[in-house]
Amino acid sequence: MDEIDIWRTATTLIKAMGFTSAAFDASYRVREMREKGDDAGAVIWKQIEEKIGELERIGYAPDAVRH
């Protein structure tokens, strides 16, 4: 998965669920992938989880008007 796709997935989850639920969902998927033995999938979801945290830290507002 490309870096841009990781960012897009993080922002899509935030828009759909809010920060807390998006982070929880990504964390859940990391565990789920590890349990299935899908290390590559777990790495991707961990990256998505980290982007969600980063977006929250910088004050990303999903509904803000962009110019």
Buried (B, 14 or more C-beta within 10 A) or exposed (E): BEEEEBBBBBBEBBEEBEBEEBBBBBBEBBEEBBEEEEEEBBBBBBBBBBBBBEBBEEEBEBEEEEE
